[in-house]
Amino acid sequence: MDETVLQQVLDRLGNIEGTLHNLVEGQKRLEEEQLTIRKEQQTIRREQQILLQGQKRLEEEQAYLQSGLKELNELMTALLHRQDETDAKLEAPATDVHSIHGEIASLKQGLHELEEKVDSHYHQLNERLDNIQLDVDFAVHKTTANERELYKIKNRLF
């Protein structure tokens, strides 16, 4: 009878060792998965930093474009002021009037071309900002999904 009891104890110890081995293997897998998740988080953070740097560059470019637009508006105001002064002085011969009209038309054409360029840059900048916003939204969504998965994994562990 002692041998039977001893055999049963040894069988149970064998089962306990097997279970312990399975638990240790499971713990190793969870630690590996957790390490993988941390690496993915670091990658996402780096990508987010790149996006933020890109957004900052775009904001700087936008500030530069706005400064250029302000300067163009000041130039336009100065040109319009000079045009008004010229119009006041030119109540003389028709030939001078025709000459001045040609110059004004040229200035307006140049101004129109500049406005078109500024509008083009403005639209391109807005498209870039929209793309960055979409990228940031995607990164936020991806981060939230990863955090949710981490939370689920933690809940399974405990």
Secondary structure, 3 states (H helix, E strand, C coil): CHHHHHHHHHHHHHHHHHHHHHHHHHHHHHHHHHHHHHHHHHHHHHHHHHHHHHHHHHHHHHHHHHHHHHHHHHHHHHHHHHHHHHHHHCCCCHHHHHHHHHHHHHHHHHHHHHHHHHHHHHHHHHHHHHHHHHHHHHHHHHHHHHHHHHHHHHHHHC
